[in-house]
Each structure stands twice: as C-alpha cells, then as structure tokens.
Amino acid sequence: MKNKLISLALSALLLISMSCEQDFLDKGPEEDLTIDKVFAERAYAENFLTSAYFNLPEMLNPADAHARNPFTGASDEMEITFQGAISHQLNSGAWNSDYGMPDFWGFNYEGIRKLNIFLENVHKVPVEARVFEEKERQIWIGEATFLRAFYHFLIMRVHGPIPIMDHSLEVDADFDAIRRRPLSEVVDFIVKECDKAAQLLPMRPVGTDGNYSPAKLGRATKAAALALKARVLLYAASPLYNQEVPQEFKSLQNSDGTALFPQSYDPQKWTLAAQAAKEAIDAVEGAGFRLYRSADNDPVKSHTELFLRNWNEEVLFARNLGFYGHFERQGNALSHGGFSILSPTQEHVDAYQMANGESPILGYNFNGSPIINASSGYTEQGFTSSAHPKGYHPSDISMMYVNREPRFYAYISYSGSMWKGRRLEFWNTGIDGRSRGGSDYSISGYLMRKNIDPNSITFQNRFALRTWIFFRVGELYLNYAEALNEAQGPVADVYEYVNRIRERAGLPNLPAGLSKDQMREKIRLERRIELSFETHRYFDTRRWKIAENIDNEPIHGMNILAGTSLKDPAFYNRVVIENRVFQAPKHYLWPLQISEINKNFELVQNPGW
C-alpha cells in the first residue's frame, strides 16, 4: 500500500511537471518581455507608459482608502457616516506611523519608478513610417515628465520634503543613500519638470496625425503642466512653507545637518507663484479654455454641469473613472437606493454667502451658536411660503436655506430640497432619515450634491461615465488672485479674477477699497466655496497654517434625531456631530510610514511622529 502511494505521488508530480512545461511552452510572446523587447516595439512601449497613468489617484470617492482621498472627510467640509473611512482616524487624532492605507508614498513612488524606466528607455523605440514618428516620442517624453512631477507633488503635499527620484534604481543599489531633500529642491525639481513637459506637450491631446483627438482625453497636456507649476509654487509661497515655520520644522534635518524646511520668509515666492498662474491662464485661455457656463448662463446649472459634462472647456486635466456607481451610491439619499454617507458639515453650509453677496454667519459663540450678520438678511426662524422664482428651491423650506447664493443650491442637498423629482427628508423618521438606514444615513442632515449625477438610477445600476478633475480654470483664477494679493496687495487683477468667479456664481462684485488682509479673507472664502469637495480645503487650511484653529473644534449638523416633519423646528437646531482633534505642528504633515523608515534609517521622521 505504501509503495503504491509513492508510485501515485511520483506519477502526479510527473503530470504536474509536464503540465507546467506545457504551460510555459504555450506562453504568448508578450509574457516574457524584457525591457529591451518592450521598447523595441511601439505598442509595447505605449502600453508601458499607459500603465503609469494607473497611479493617478481616483479621488472622487472620499470614503474608501483605495481611492486615496481621506482629505474631504478630514476637512471641515464633510463628515462621512461610513465608519470605515480613514478620515475618522485623522479627525480623532487616532493614527500613527504604522499605517498601510492610503499609501501615498509607496503608490506614487511606484508610478515614479515606471516613469523613470520609461524615460530611460523610450529612445530605443525605432522610428517607423506610419507607425511611430519622432514627434510622438517627444509627446510621450512630455507625458512621462509631467506625471513624474505630479507624483512627486502628490507625495510632497502630504509628507513635505521628500526624496527626489529622477532615475530608476537597480535591486543592488545602495538604498541607504536615499535622503529626503530640502523642500526648496523638491519644488524646484517639480517646476523644472513642468517647464520641460510644457515645451514638449500639445495644449490639447492629439492623435498620431497631430490633430485634436477625443480618444486621448486623460493624457497629460501642456495645460496640465502649466497648472501644476502654478499650484506647487502657490504652495511653496504659503505660510506653512514660507514664514513663521514652527521650530519643530526648522529643526527637521537630515543626519548630515541639511535643513529640510526653509529657514526664513521669502516674499519673492509669491511673485513667482503669481507669474506662473498668470502664464498658465494666458496660455489656456489662448487655447480656448474658459470658465464653464450652461447654455442659458444660469449659475446653478453652470456649477452643476461643470462636474457632470466630462472634459468641458474648463477642465485642464482629469482622470477617467468609467461607470463609477459606488460613488453615486455614497452621495444618493436612502430613498433613492443610496448610502447617504457624504454629509457636509453645518460649518460648511454656513460658509455659503447670501444672494446679495453678504456672509450670513460672522463667527460662533462659545456654545457653538452662530453670530448672525444682520445686514445679510439671513434668519434661522420660520419657513418660506414661496418657491424661488428660478426654481432653485421649493416653498415650505427652512429660512436657513432661502436667498442663499446659487452655488449653495448646486452643491448642497438639505431637508425639503428637491432631488430626482421629490423632496428629501433627513429627520429621523423621514424617508431619508437615520431610522431607515441602519448604519448608513446622513449624520449632519445634509448631503453633498456637487458631483452627484441627478440622472443616475441606483436601483437599476444605471450610471454615467465619470471623471475626477485635477486642474481646472477656476482654480487657476483663484491661485493667481491669492498670489498676486500677497505679492502686491489688492491691485486691479486681483479684483478682476475673483470677480470672474463671483460673476459666474451669480454674485455681485467685491466692494472697492478692500485692504490686503480683507482681500485675503475674501479669496479664502471663495476658495472654500468654489473649490469645495475637490480636496483643496484640507490642504489650504494647512498651507495657511489655520488648521490648528479650524480642525481642533467640534463640528455641527442638524438635529437628525429630532423632528417628525419638514416644518418641525426641532430638526433645525445645531448639534455637535463630532469633536475633532488637531495637534500642531504634528498634524500639518503626515508621518512617513514606519515600514519605510525600517527599510532606510536615513529617512528622518516628521515632527511629533
């Protein structure tokens, strides 16, 4: 019996061996490609470049770690009801350097390695008539150069000073030689890469014939390179990196004594940021990019369609995401088959101006109650008996939501607002209330409307193709206005570009005679609203060094456990929905993962971690 079992075992091993050998012999020609073979053919080389686009973060989904956007839920814009969201750890301070996801460091350096290999080998692709031309190689080089710069920026904005990886490493390389580089060197590297990419890339994606190609939408362009340059220089000029640096950051240095943060304030950085933003604006406008407007120039429609009409005239660079139904479910109310978990905070709702351009809330008392701006016309008492003349809101809604600026109606869903043909009900017993959703519900009594497709049908899994916008014209205008105001004060161009944003939003122009400090606050408010839920707020509050005041306070929402009907005043009371924690300077930067430091002890950790 024993010998029989041995015989059967040997027979099985022989069969497995023969099967493996057969599988090996049956491999296609692309399954054992070397680097030289990849870059010997145009199709393989292009696929290699395309694979590097995979490392662009999805971002549209702020709840799940794989999308690499904990930032929306970790800013004062939103509370995500889903308890698995990484943002909860950031908001409570309950995180440390021993984390796995979202891994900005490893994921983006993976993309950078792909791009380094590509740039080191793309010259090997042979020029062939009607198959591959030298001008196409230069565009590929431009794409790879931009992406490499962008991935460095995505790591920098989270971790601060980082290693610059401008070449690939062999497996036997001395990895202990890798050091974090001073922030000024990282910024300079990204800027120079953007300049190189801009020289090589077309303003819009083109096909092999050199003409505009919609099939290439999603590829890097000159517009993207100019926009990235403007943003990174704006960051570099901002207070976190350019003035009043906390002592803990000043003392952050490598083992050889190299300081990683600037040691003094340089006002010229604002000038450089303003120049880069204006250069980008002039170039993209010259190519036909502009602020998106609906056919009838209605401000609510304009700000709704901007994020639903893919690759419209405002979009400079975006990632194609396909039929991104999971995100649509996150943002849809319970009664529409959604999860109802993307909940704007009351603080964010309060930021929207009134139709007359006045801010409704001037601040908060110690108990969290609002200090109402009497001249704004805002009130929290009673309900309106009239619908908006343009249909922005129905009748019988709380006066809190009446006569607000048009972006409010494009970006926020609230109790009584219309969605897909009927009113939303966020109080406890309402059809969208907590009692109907188990662990899924709106914790604040609001839902994000911006970016959510009103034509999706979640019950039937009918969703449209979606994108995530990385750069758009509206951001460029605000980047330019901010940098120019800091460099020169509220000169004419500062007013011009802020007022362009306000005019599109249906708001009056800014009042004349503002001081530099007053204009700074106006610009920051415009960024908070115009760029809401696009991950800017998280990084803006940090680069401005105000996060220790903004994100170290309780956040509020409506009293979702009270009220029994739309006009029940009990629901429309502010309650604390989370007590948030922010430790300065520790939480201004993310820690380097301890797993990375264990690989290379020369990687110094950020302060406080």
Helices and strands as residue ranges (DSSP letters): H 2-25, H 35-38, H 42-52, G 53-55, G 65-67, E 78-80, H 87-92, H 104-121, G 122-124, H 134-159, G 175-177, H 183-200, G 214-216, H 222-237, H 239-242, H 247-250, H 268-286, H 299-305, E 315-323, H 325-331, G 334-336, E 342-344, H 346-351, E 361-364, E 370-372, G 374-376, G 399-401, H 406-411, E 412-414, E 418-419, E 422-423, G 434-436, E 446-448, G 458-460, E 465-472, H 473-488, H 492-504, H 516-530, H 536-543, H 547-550, E 554-558, G 569-571, E 574-579, G 586-588, H 594-599
